[in-house]
Amino acid sequence: MSAESAADRHSRTLLTGYFLGLGTIMAVWGARMPAVQQAAHLGTAGLALVLLAAAIGMVAGLQIGGRYARPARLPALLTTGSLALTGCLILVGHGESLSALLTAALAFGLAHGVLDVAANSAAVRCQNAFGRPIMSGLHAAYSLGALAGAALAVLTAQAPHSALFTATGALLAGVAVAAVPVTRSLSGADRPAMRASDRELSLVPSPGKLWLLAALAAASLLGEGAADDWAAVHLHTLGAPTAASATAFALYSAAMAAGRLTVDRLTAAFGAPTVVRAGAILAAAGLTIGVAAASAPLALTGWAVFGLGLSATVPSLITAAGAGGAQAVATVTATGYLGLLAGPALIGALASATTLSTALLLPALLAAAVAALAHRALENTTP
């Protein structure tokens, strides 16, 4: 094994840890948010403001990260972003007023956005060094971290949320500090500068194609938001018991994680356009059947198939954008998160005007749109 290949493997392992930690933090944050609301005596409107502050901070952080995530700066952004995010998690855990939580949530979102862009930009560079797809495997680590964080929140449900936030933040901050020597090697500053080949330059997406990638990311992440906020409610409307209803999102997440563990091999064999198109078709069909059947077992299966089908989409879109640099990654990521944030509210509005089952056909239709446009978006943008 060459020294370079060993360094690339170390970078991959390190980035797996960053994605795993980010998923854990976001799951802990989301799962214990009702306890945060209760501790600060917030109503629904107050909690909505806190979540909006986090969303605004995240979008700003994505843009800041895209502007500064140059190769030599990636180690600093990864380390400072991690320490800021873990510190803000602790602050959120101790917030006892609306003003304190708004400040902490805004900072939390800002750190999240910076870290997200830095991690994905580093992942694109790492994948280029490997010369084969590894992005989906890294995103699988995020999904596994989210499952671990959700399980941790359940196991500590009787403990104060401040203790959980503090312990999680302190532990992951310590890991980030311990990883600093390895993180520094990600910059590639000690390697001779290489001139981009014609092949590499041809992969850079045009402005029109970049916005198409961003739109497909928004469509895909709207589906993730739908699963997060509405899957359990959907099962409940079908008469499923509480335990079964709560299982819907867990099945979706587990299927997505499992899919991402295999997508890299499929992409290497068949190409990103084919894999994303086939997965999106599977997602659209699975959710449509699960919603139309009005059966709890079929609904659970539908949500799982939906997660499996969408598992390749976002990692492939970010990979395609990565050839355009960190700002392109930020554009696709930020637009995608707008879909994630706006999707649940849009589905709620449609459900109020029609029925929840009808409204949930929206993410299925958007998955079908992703399938229809996958080849146009991804052709000539991925190796």
Disulfide bonds with the S-S distance in Angstrom:
none
